[in-house]
Amino acid sequence: MRVLITGGAGFIGSHLADAYLGRGDEVTIIDDLSTGSIHNIEHIKKHPRFHYTIDSVQNYPIVTELVDGCDVVFHLAAAVGVKLIVESPVRTIETNVRGTEVVLAAANKKKKKVLIASTSEVYGLSDQVPFREDGNLVMGATTKGRWSYACSKAIDEFLALAYWREKKLPTIVVRLFNTVGPRQTGQYGMVIPTLVKQALAGRPLTVYGDGKQTRCFGYVGDIVDALVKLMDREEAVGQVFNIGSNEEVSIATLAERIRELTGSSSEIVFVPYSEAYEEGFEDMPRRVPDISKISALVGFRPKTSLDGILREVIAYHAGVAV
Ligand code: UDP
């Protein structure tokens, strides 16, 4: 199979590229290296079945050419990271909406199957935990920059599903919950690499708010496995799937665990949201996926425990081979 991955030099995209190369498939990626990094693909850059184009996913002629040369498309290119979104809302909206428009229009020409990566952010302020794919999405006010990410991704979902209904372009939507592992950078706000780096450097661990907010952290290897399986299933077309772990942990507990596993003596400091992000910032108090839909279709089960993930991320940042 010839696979195109937009955002293929990103954290999840590069692991997906590894998985397809491992299966013997042909992989092409496009990435503008805005939040992705050439380091993520350094180890496969010279692989005979790997091809890369450094360009924007908003470049229609280039994307069309790449889509034409592939059988299936994973659209992962997006502006991600709460910090980046709050600081650069224009870039977030434009990258996420225009990028998806371009990819879907290009794929539609020859009806290439497209999997669109959306996000658990779309559940917004919903309190219907665990979140089900058919549940309501509850957006915050438009004056709060954070929600532009959720809205831009919700538009991507609508568009992908509309292409399927109206034009019979086979599309699949996945809502990725917090995904972590080696190669993820803390530069755009992600909590695990941020806290791990702080602990290793002996700096204070910054827990935002009161630390009681919860998340479920899925291991990138498990998530990529689910993406590959989903792409192979005809029944997935026209559907939305949650993908992630359902092991819930508070951020304060997470910080303590990271401190223990790194053997760090760093203190844990609580930083108000207004200082960490912006005045009036709203966080999601709980975020837990209902994963019964993807489990039923492809037998998905998050295999890697939080401790297992943390050990691997710590080893990665400490520069030790795992
Ligand atoms: N967070 C934190 N300290 C940090 C970075 C993030 O306490 O240095 C918190 C953040 O406010 C959120 C959770 O950790 O409640 C997860 O944040 P992340 O940016 O990783 O992903 P999100 O779930 O917000 O998309």
Residues whose N, C-alpha, C, O or C-beta is under 5 A from the ligand:
A	BS01	UDP	V82 G189 M190 V191 I192 T194 T206 V207 Y208 Q213 I251 D283
